[in-house]
Amino acid sequence: MTDSLLQTLNRYGAQRRPFLFVISFDLSEWEVLPLDRLPETIRYSLGDEEPREHPYAIRSISPPSFDLYREKFAQVLEEIRRGNTYLLNLTLPTPVTLDASLEEIFSMANARYKLYYRGRFVSFSPEGFVSIRGRRIATYPMKGTIDSAIPRARERILADPKELAEHTMVVDLLRNDLNLVAEGVALRRFRYVEKIRAGSKELLQVSSEIDGILPEAWWERLGEILLPLLPAGSVTGTPKQKTVELIRKIEGYDRGFFTGVWGVFDGENLDSAVLIRYIEKGADGCRFKSGGGITLDSDCRREYDELLRKVYIP
């Protein structure tokens, strides 16, 4: 399966043919389509748009119980104590009822990266995966959010030792990932703060910037560049391979395309995003999948509240 995906990405890249790709979390499902053959059932938006008011909202949610979350949280901490992981991104699905279709939500949601995919899901993600301009490849891990209305919010989030530890581990992981495919990898900015909208609230989001230099004619090896970076480190943990195994065991559900990646190669440059802020439609209704990184210093109630706080349409 991954060999076929690698060859497809390499082929379209070598042709310099613009295309869109969508890859699930475990790489078991994917699609690569030329932009000139993109069906109406796939819509995307890359880059910032003018913010707009919209009437769409989540009518009701049926959150996973705190007892269930606490049980899974305890399993994560036990694995950390055993030395099997140091940071694990724990997620769960939340059943929701909506007052709009997934396509309507795509049209009106305010987000940097938006994808509507074949009536199956919509993602309105604030987080990029990797971008390539010229020979420069860059990634911008996002870890740490706080309500901007909280007094001294910026100072508090930057001073929080748990947030610092989590962010540092993700930065180290992604720097190591980029070293697999690029030269001269460097951390350009560490823990800078941006504002994002979250429903009626304004949040402060902490990010970093890491980049490196790709070989000449990198587009001919696009699959060999992208696949070693998957799944995205910011939504797995460290060490990545062992942590992915633990995620499958502890979460106990199929993430599907959630926390996978999608992106567009325009023939010259590439931009891509992590599939978070994600609503999936199934036979039994819609589910909003969300979560957050767990470290040894994490507080269970705080992490549970963060999981639910991310269930919104921006």
C-alpha positions as CSV (number, residue, x, y, z in Angstrom):
1,M,0.0,0.0,0.0
2,T,2.7,2.5,1.0
3,D,4.8,1.5,-2.0
4,S,2.0,2.3,-4.3
5,L,1.4,5.7,-2.6
6,L,5.2,6.5,-2.8
7,Q,5.3,5.7,-6.5
8,T,2.2,7.7,-7.2
9,L,3.5,10.8,-5.5
10,N,6.9,10.4,-7.2
11,R,5.2,10.0,-10.6
12,Y,3.0,13.1,-10.4
13,G,5.9,15.1,-8.9
14,A,8.2,14.1,-11.7
15,Q,5.6,15.2,-14.2
16,R,5.3,18.5,-12.4
17,R,1.5,17.9,-12.6
18,P,-0.5,19.8,-10.0
19,F,-2.4,17.4,-7.6
20,L,-4.1,17.0,-4.3
21,F,-3.3,14.2,-1.8
22,V,-5.2,12.9,1.2
23,I,-3.6,10.3,3.5
24,S,-5.1,8.6,6.5
25,F,-3.4,8.4,9.9
26,D,-2.2,4.8,9.5
27,L,-1.5,5.3,5.7
28,S,-4.0,2.5,5.0
29,E,-6.3,4.8,2.9
30,W,-5.2,7.5,0.5
31,E,-6.1,9.3,-2.7
32,V,-4.0,11.4,-5.1
33,L,-5.8,13.3,-7.7
34,P,-4.7,15.8,-10.4
35,L,-6.2,19.2,-9.8
36,D,-7.7,19.3,-13.3
37,R,-9.7,16.1,-12.5
38,L,-10.8,17.0,-9.0
39,P,-14.5,16.1,-8.5
40,E,-17.1,18.4,-7.0
41,T,-17.2,16.2,-3.9
42,I,-13.7,17.3,-2.9
43,R,-13.2,21.0,-2.0
44,Y,-10.2,22.7,-0.4
45,S,-8.8,26.0,0.7
46,L,-5.2,26.8,1.6
47,G,-4.1,30.0,3.3
48,D,-5.8,32.6,5.4
49,E,-9.2,33.9,4.3
50,E,-11.1,37.0,5.4
51,P,-12.8,36.1,8.7
52,R,-16.6,36.0,8.4
53,E,-19.6,35.6,10.7
54,H,-21.6,32.4,10.1
55,P,-24.7,30.9,11.6
56,Y,-23.4,27.3,11.8
57,A,-22.9,25.7,15.1
58,I,-22.8,22.3,16.8
59,R,-26.3,21.8,18.1
60,S,-25.4,19.3,20.7
61,I,-22.5,17.0,21.8
62,S,-22.4,13.7,23.6
63,P,-18.9,13.8,25.1
64,P,-17.1,10.7,26.2
65,S,-17.4,10.2,29.9
66,F,-14.7,11.6,32.2
67,D,-14.4,8.1,33.7
68,L,-13.6,6.6,30.2
69,Y,-11.0,9.4,29.6
70,R,-9.5,9.0,33.0
71,E,-9.0,5.2,32.4
72,K,-7.2,5.9,29.1
73,F,-5.2,8.8,30.6
74,A,-4.0,6.4,33.4
75,Q,-2.8,3.9,30.7
76,V,-0.8,6.6,29.0
77,L,0.9,7.7,32.3
78,E,1.7,4.0,33.0
79,E,3.4,3.7,29.7
80,I,5.3,6.9,30.3
81,R,6.5,5.6,33.7
82,R,7.7,2.4,32.0
83,G,9.8,4.5,29.5
84,N,7.8,3.4,26.5
85,T,6.8,6.9,25.6
86,Y,7.4,10.4,26.8
87,L,4.6,12.2,25.0
88,L,1.5,10.6,23.6
89,N,-1.3,12.5,21.8
90,L,-4.5,11.0,23.2
91,T,-7.7,11.5,21.2
92,L,-11.3,10.4,21.4
93,P,-14.5,10.8,19.2
94,T,-17.4,13.0,20.4
95,P,-20.8,12.3,18.8
96,V,-22.3,15.6,17.7
97,T,-25.5,16.9,16.0
98,L,-25.1,19.7,13.5
99,D,-27.4,22.4,12.1
100,A,-25.6,22.3,8.7
101,S,-24.2,19.9,6.2
102,L,-20.4,19.1,6.1
103,E,-20.2,21.0,2.9
104,E,-21.9,24.1,4.3
105,I,-19.5,24.0,7.3
106,F,-16.6,23.8,4.9
107,S,-17.8,26.9,3.0
108,M,-18.2,29.1,6.1
109,A,-15.7,27.9,8.7
110,N,-12.8,30.2,9.3
111,A,-9.5,28.3,9.2
112,R,-6.2,28.4,7.5
113,Y,-6.5,24.9,5.9
114,K,-9.9,23.5,5.0
115,L,-10.9,20.3,3.3
116,Y,-14.3,18.8,2.4
117,Y,-13.8,15.2,1.3
118,R,-16.5,13.2,-0.5
119,G,-19.3,13.7,2.1
120,R,-17.2,11.7,4.5
121,F,-15.5,14.5,6.6
122,V,-14.7,18.1,6.8
123,S,-11.5,19.5,8.4
124,F,-10.9,23.2,9.3
125,S,-7.3,22.9,10.6
126,P,-5.1,25.7,11.9
127,E,-2.0,23.5,11.7
128,G,0.2,23.0,8.6
129,F,2.2,19.8,8.1
130,V,5.0,20.8,5.7
131,S,5.5,23.5,3.1
132,I,8.0,23.5,0.3
133,R,9.1,26.7,-1.5
134,G,12.0,26.4,-3.8
135,R,14.3,23.8,-2.0
136,R,13.2,25.0,1.4
137,I,11.0,22.6,3.4
138,A,9.5,23.9,6.6
139,T,7.2,22.7,9.3
140,Y,5.4,24.7,12.0
141,P,4.4,22.5,15.0
142,M,1.6,23.9,17.1
143,K,1.5,22.9,20.8
144,G,-0.2,24.9,23.5
145,T,-3.4,27.0,23.5
146,I,-5.0,29.3,26.0
147,D,-8.0,31.6,26.1
148,S,-6.8,35.1,25.3
149,A,-9.3,36.5,27.8
150,I,-7.4,35.0,30.7
151,P,-5.3,37.7,32.5
152,R,-1.7,37.6,31.3
153,A,-2.6,34.7,29.0
154,R,0.5,35.0,26.8
155,E,2.9,35.0,29.8
156,R,1.0,32.2,31.5
157,I,1.1,29.8,28.5
158,L,4.8,30.5,27.8
159,A,5.7,30.0,31.5
160,D,3.7,26.7,31.9
161,P,6.3,23.9,32.5
162,K,4.0,21.2,31.1
163,E,3.4,23.2,27.9
164,L,7.1,23.9,27.6
165,A,8.0,20.2,28.0
166,E,5.4,19.1,25.5
167,H,6.3,21.7,22.9
168,T,10.0,21.0,23.2
169,M,9.5,17.2,22.7
170,V,7.5,17.8,19.5
171,V,10.0,20.3,18.2
172,D,12.8,17.7,18.8
173,L,10.8,15.0,17.1
174,L,10.0,17.1,14.0
175,R,13.6,18.3,13.7
176,N,14.7,14.7,13.7
177,D,12.0,13.9,11.1
178,L,13.2,16.7,8.8
179,N,16.8,15.4,9.1
180,L,15.6,12.2,7.4
181,V,14.9,14.1,4.1
182,A,16.7,17.5,4.3
183,E,20.1,19.0,5.0
184,G,20.9,22.0,7.2
185,V,17.8,21.5,9.4
186,A,17.5,24.3,11.9
187,L,15.0,25.7,14.5
188,R,14.2,29.2,13.2
189,R,11.7,30.3,15.7
190,F,10.8,28.7,19.1
191,R,7.4,29.1,20.7
192,Y,6.0,32.2,19.0
193,V,2.4,33.1,19.7
194,E,-0.5,33.6,17.2
195,K,-4.2,34.4,17.7
196,I,-6.8,32.0,16.4
197,R,-10.6,32.0,16.5
198,A,-12.4,29.2,18.4
199,G,-16.1,29.8,18.1
200,S,-16.9,32.9,20.1
201,K,-13.5,32.9,21.8
202,E,-10.1,34.1,20.7
203,L,-7.3,31.7,21.6
204,L,-3.5,32.1,21.7
205,Q,-1.7,29.3,19.9
206,V,2.0,28.5,20.5
207,S,4.0,27.4,17.5
208,S,7.6,26.9,16.3
209,E,9.3,27.0,12.9
210,I,11.8,24.4,11.7
211,D,13.3,24.2,8.2
212,G,15.9,22.5,6.0
213,I,17.1,22.3,2.4
214,L,16.0,19.6,0.0
215,P,18.0,18.0,-2.8
216,E,17.9,19.4,-6.4
217,A,14.8,18.2,-8.3
218,W,13.2,17.2,-5.1
219,W,9.8,16.9,-6.8
220,E,11.0,13.7,-8.6
221,R,11.3,12.1,-5.1
222,L,8.2,13.6,-3.5
223,G,7.0,10.3,-2.1
224,E,10.4,9.6,-0.6
225,I,10.2,13.0,1.1
226,L,6.7,12.9,2.5
227,L,6.3,9.3,3.6
228,P,9.2,9.2,6.1
229,L,7.6,12.1,7.9
230,L,4.3,10.3,8.5
231,P,2.3,10.1,10.6
232,A,2.8,13.7,11.7
233,G,4.8,14.0,14.9
234,S,2.6,16.6,16.5
235,V,-0.4,14.2,16.6
236,T,1.5,11.1,17.6
237,G,4.2,11.6,20.2
238,T,7.8,10.4,20.9
239,P,9.4,8.0,20.2
240,K,7.1,8.0,17.2
241,Q,7.0,4.3,16.2
242,K,6.4,2.9,19.7
243,T,4.0,5.7,20.6
244,V,1.8,4.9,17.5
245,E,1.6,1.3,18.7
246,L,0.4,2.5,22.1
247,I,-2.1,4.9,20.5
248,R,-3.8,2.0,18.7
249,K,-3.9,0.0,21.9
250,I,-5.1,2.7,24.3
251,E,-7.5,4.7,22.2
252,G,-9.4,1.7,21.0
253,Y,-11.0,3.3,17.9
254,D,-10.0,3.9,14.3
255,R,-8.8,7.5,13.7
256,G,-9.3,7.0,10.0
257,F,-8.3,10.2,8.1
258,F,-8.3,12.2,11.4
259,T,-4.7,13.3,12.2
260,G,-3.7,12.2,8.7
261,V,-2.5,14.8,6.3
262,W,-3.6,16.5,3.1
263,G,-2.0,18.9,0.7
264,V,-1.6,20.4,-2.8
265,F,1.5,20.4,-5.1
266,D,1.0,23.1,-7.7
267,G,3.8,22.0,-10.0
268,E,6.4,24.2,-8.2
269,N,5.6,24.3,-4.5
270,L,3.8,22.2,-2.0
271,D,1.6,23.1,1.0
272,S,0.0,20.7,3.3
273,A,-1.9,20.4,6.6
274,V,-2.6,18.1,9.5
275,L,-6.2,16.8,9.5
276,I,-7.4,18.1,12.9
277,R,-10.5,20.1,13.9
278,Y,-12.3,17.3,12.1
279,I,-15.9,16.2,11.8
280,E,-16.6,12.7,10.3
281,K,-20.0,11.5,9.0
282,G,-20.9,7.8,9.5
283,A,-23.9,5.6,9.4
284,D,-24.7,6.4,13.0
285,G,-24.2,10.2,12.7
286,C,-21.4,12.7,13.0
287,R,-18.4,12.5,15.3
288,F,-15.9,15.3,16.1
289,K,-12.5,13.8,16.8
290,S,-10.2,15.7,19.1
291,G,-7.5,15.3,21.8
292,G,-4.2,16.6,23.1
293,G,-0.7,15.6,24.1
294,I,-0.1,13.8,27.4
295,T,3.2,14.0,29.4
296,L,4.1,12.9,32.9
297,D,3.1,16.3,34.2
298,S,-0.3,16.4,32.6
299,D,-3.5,16.9,34.7
300,C,-6.3,14.6,33.7
301,R,-9.2,17.0,34.2
302,R,-7.4,19.8,32.4
303,E,-6.6,17.5,29.4
304,Y,-10.2,16.2,29.3
305,D,-11.5,19.8,29.3
306,E,-9.1,20.6,26.4
307,L,-10.4,17.7,24.4
308,L,-14.0,19.1,24.7
309,R,-12.9,22.7,24.2
310,K,-11.7,21.8,20.8
311,V,-15.2,20.7,19.7
312,Y,-16.2,23.9,17.9
313,I,-16.7,25.4,14.4
314,P,-14.5,28.5,14.0
